[in-house]
Amino acid sequence: MEATPHITEITRVIQLAVAPVFLLTAIGTIISALNVRLGRVVDRRRVVKERLHSLDENAAADARGELKLLARRSRLIYHAIFAAVTSALLVCLVVASAFIGALAGADVARPVAVLFILAMCALIISLTVFLREIYVAVTEGRRHS
């Protein structure tokens, strides 16, 4: 009969872990969208670099300006991906901590709460930087069109 409280506790932890797992799915989708944007920026940079040598001086200056814009956008996307991956790792630590706490019989409420808050902060940073990249692409992109 001793195993019943452990099974009950593990069942409760599994139920509590469902929400973070859905959050991981959402973060994965965000990372996928960011990767697509990064791929497009890299492809565009490659095209502009190939054309750069065959352009006259005015067009070459415009191309160099576009390359700077693309470099800025790729840095922003990289930082957004970094923050999103950090958030996902912290969510994984939340789930792992909950299970470790259940198995060890330890009170892990505070560490789990702190990890979850950090995960949300990292996700907020990722989304904010993502929004900034979109703003830069839209506003600066008009100047180079």
C-alpha positions in Angstrom: 0.0 0.0 0.0 3.0 2.3 0.3 3.2 2.8 -3.4 -0.3 4.4 -3.6 0.7 7.9 -2.3 3.6 7.9 -4.7 1.4 7.0 -7.6 -1.1 9.6 -6.6 1.6 12.3 -6.3 3.1 11.3 -9.6 -0.3 11.5 -11.2 -0.9 14.9 -9.8 2.5 16.1 -11.1 1.7 14.7 -14.6 -1.5 16.7 -14.5 0.3 19.8 -13.5 3.0 19.2 -16.2 0.4 19.3 -19.0 0.2 23.1 -19.2 4.0 23.6 -19.5 4.0 21.0 -22.2 1.5 23.0 -24.2 3.7 26.1 -23.5 6.6 24.2 -25.0 4.6 23.5 -28.1 3.8 27.2 -28.5 7.5 28.1 -28.0 8.5 25.6 -30.6 6.1 27.2 -33.0 7.6 30.6 -32.3 11.1 29.2 -32.8 10.0 27.7 -36.1 8.6 31.1 -37.3 11.8 32.8 -36.3 13.9 30.2 -38.1 11.9 30.8 -41.3 12.4 34.6 -41.0 16.2 34.0 -40.4 16.4 31.8 -43.5 14.8 34.4 -45.6 17.1 37.1 -44.3 20.1 34.8 -45.0 18.9 34.0 -48.5 18.3 37.7 -49.3 21.8 38.6 -48.0 23.3 36.0 -50.3 21.5 37.4 -53.3 22.5 41.0 -52.5 26.1 40.0 -52.0 26.2 38.2 -55.4 24.8 41.2 -57.2 27.0 43.7 -55.3 30.0 43.3 -57.6 28.0 44.0 -60.8 26.3 47.2 -59.7 27.3 50.8 -60.4 28.4 53.0 -57.5 24.9 54.3 -56.5 23.3 50.9 -56.7 26.2 49.4 -54.8 25.8 51.9 -52.0 22.1 51.0 -51.7 23.1 47.3 -51.7 25.6 47.9 -48.9 22.8 49.7 -46.9 20.5 46.8 -47.4 23.3 44.4 -46.3 23.6 46.4 -43.0 19.8 46.2 -42.6 19.9 42.5 -43.2 22.7 42.0 -40.7 20.7 44.0 -38.1 17.6 41.9 -38.7 19.6 38.6 -38.4 21.0 39.8 -35.1 17.6 40.6 -33.8 16.2 37.2 -34.9 19.2 35.4 -33.4 18.5 37.1 -30.0 14.8 36.3 -30.3 15.6 32.6 -31.0 18.1 32.6 -28.1 15.5 34.0 -25.7 12.8 31.5 -26.9 15.2 28.6 -26.5 16.1 29.8 -23.0 12.4 30.0 -22.2 11.9 26.4 -23.5 14.8 25.1 -21.4 13.5 26.8 -18.3 10.0 25.3 -18.9 11.7 21.9 -19.1 13.4 22.6 -15.8 10.0 23.4 -14.3 8.7 20.0 -15.4 11.8 18.2 -14.3 11.8 20.0 -10.9 8.2 19.1 -10.3 8.9 15.4 -10.9 12.1 15.4 -8.9 10.2 17.1 -6.0 7.5 14.5 -6.2 10.0 11.6 -6.2 12.2 13.0 -3.5 9.3 14.2 -1.4 10.8 17.7 -1.3 9.0 21.0 -1.4 10.0 22.5 -4.7 7.2 25.1 -5.0 9.5 28.1 -4.7 12.2 26.9 -7.3 9.4 25.9 -9.7 7.8 29.3 -9.4 11.1 31.1 -9.9 11.9 28.9 -12.9 8.4 29.5 -14.4 8.7 33.3 -13.9 12.2 33.3 -15.6 10.7 31.2 -18.5 8.0 33.8 -18.9 10.5 36.7 -18.8 12.6 35.0 -21.5 9.5 34.4 -23.6 8.5 38.1 -23.2 12.0 39.1 -24.3 11.8 36.8 -27.3 8.5 38.2 -28.4 9.6 41.8 -27.8 12.7 41.3 -29.9 10.6 39.5 -32.6 8.3 42.5 -32.7 11.3 44.8 -33.0 12.6 42.8 -35.9 9.3 43.0 -37.7 9.2 46.7 -37.1 12.7 47.1 -38.5 11.9 44.9 -41.5 8.7 47.0 -42.3 10.0 50.5 -41.7 13.6 50.2 -42.9 12.6 47.9 -45.7 10.5 50.7 -47.3 13.6 52.9 -47.5 15.5 50.2 -49.4 12.7 49.4 -51.9 
